[in-house]
Amino acid sequence: METESNYWLIWLIYIAAAVLFLGIFWRITRLQGWPWLRFSLRGLMLALIFTPWYANIEGSNLAPALMVVALDAITVGMSAAPRALVPLLLALVAAEVLATILYFAVRRKRKTLNTES
């Protein structure tokens, strides 16, 4: 029971720190004149920080995939890193596709608002 409450407490601390970091990153990436880059960087950072994966092979506990890749590479070796690297890369590709779709949707909406005015 204690380990389960620690598990959720650690996730809560991680999410709070990630939200704080993303708030700072969001303000830094307010690039004027580069809207697609802004969408892209923000999407990649969201996927990089919030993609979960299983902490060990036979366990059911999740951890941030970036941490799993790093710790697998350090402790087990580079041969174990792809276990969490594959879902992380898929999440990054999905974030990039979604960011591009959102960019074009926002761009289209702004064009229609400008032509109506």
HUPE-V873780 format. One record per residue. N is the residue number from 1. PSI is psi in whole degrees, -180 to 180 (NA if undefined). Layout:
<<N:PSI> <N:PSI>>
This chain:
<<1:-41> <2:-40> <3:-34> <4:-40> <5:-35> <6:-38> <7:-49> <8:-34> <9:-42> <10:-42> <11:-40> <12:-44> <13:-43> <14:-46> <15:-40> <16:-44> <17:-38> <18:-40> <19:-40> <20:-47> <21:-44> <22:-34> <23:-43> <24:-45> <25:-38> <26:-42> <27:-36> <28:-35> <29:26> <30:67> <31:121> <32:129> <33:-2> <34:60> <35:-37> <36:-39> <37:-39> <38:-49> <39:-44> <40:-49> <41:-41> <42:-41> <43:-43> <44:-41> <45:-40> <46:-45> <47:-41> <48:-39> <49:-40> <50:6> <51:119> <52:158> <53:165> <54:134> <55:-35> <56:170> <57:-45> <58:3> <59:170> <60:1> <61:138> <62:153> <63:162> <64:131> <65:-35> <66:-41> <67:-38> <68:-43> <69:-48> <70:-47> <71:-36> <72:-41> <73:-37> <74:-48> <75:-46> <76:-39> <77:168> <78:-22> <79:-20> <80:-14> <81:-36> <82:-16> <83:-42> <84:-13> <85:-36> <86:-52> <87:-31> <88:-44> <89:-38> <90:-39> <91:-38> <92:-42> <93:-44> <94:-39> <95:-39> <96:-42> <97:-45> <98:-40> <99:-40> <100:-42> <101:-44> <102:-40> <103:-49> <104:-34> <105:-44> <106:-40> <107:-43> <108:-41> <109:-42> <110:-37> <111:-42> <112:-34> <113:-38> <114:-35> <115:-26> <116:-27> <117:NA>>
